[in-house]
């Protein structure tokens, strides 16, 4: 007797079962996305902290190499008076060779007869396309929401009470010394902080163009901060950033963080701290005054 094989059609999903599966997948995705976002935010914060750490090491090495003179916020370096092969420009320009950007630095050398602020001598100048178009990873926080990284822009601010103006003829405070100018102590003085590339108001440097004076905060010489001996208007740093187009609605004179819960601050001893949003105004101010005789509290 022949064997007959009966083919059986497999049972498919019912509509209800399909909807249940879809709902379960949606719930899992809903649980996974915030976790992924938190991991990404933590990774970005770590990368930002590493950027600041490298800037700190670079500027300290630079000062050690040049008789302890710190590069200014803007001006001539390493000599305040016009000298052959000075650099002329904003703060970060002066120590590019110390943050693995020696090739970029050397590419911005202009010959004699070009830079009047350096007495028309050969000068490493901010006024070059190589510098103005550079997009340096070390100067851009991955969490900065202000558009895409553009040439010459930075996500970090520098302490205008420490890095001042240094041009020949006595214009500005000149070069500060490291560590002598940090009378409150290197571990008690902030050098760098989150700032954002593009702001909407606060000064005429709302675009943080680092080859020039962009990125400075709390600058006495630029008339940004008054009074110059203590806290002002209850402001520490700006958070919960609101955007207007590709710019952050923040005051360019103050630090601003793209990170949740706090802000990365680079200290004079080479360390980077994540300062919480609950920091007091008194502690915050104490960290930025390099020789104010004041020390930040435990909340910093």
Secondary structure as UniProt FT lines:
FT   HELIX           15..65
FT   TURN            66..68
FT   STRAND          74..77
FT   TURN            84..85
FT   STRAND          86..90
FT   HELIX           91..94
FT   HELIX           96..99
FT   HELIX           102..107
FT   STRAND          109..110
FT   TURN            112..113
FT   HELIX           116..118
FT   TURN            119..120
FT   STRAND          123..125
FT   HELIX           129..132
FT   HELIX           137..139
FT   TURN            142..143
FT   TURN            151..152
FT   STRAND          156..159
FT   TURN            160..162
FT   STRAND          165..167
FT   TURN            168..170
FT   TURN            178..181
FT   TURN            183..184
FT   HELIX           186..188
FT   STRAND          190..194
FT   STRAND          198..201
FT   TURN            210..215
FT   STRAND          216..217
FT   TURN            220..223
FT   TURN            233..234
FT   STRAND          243..244
FT   TURN            245..246
FT   STRAND          247..251
FT   TURN            252..253
FT   TURN            260..261
FT   STRAND          262..267
FT   TURN            268..269
FT   STRAND          272..276
FT   TURN            277..278
FT   HELIX           281..288
FT   TURN            290..291
FT   TURN            298..299
//
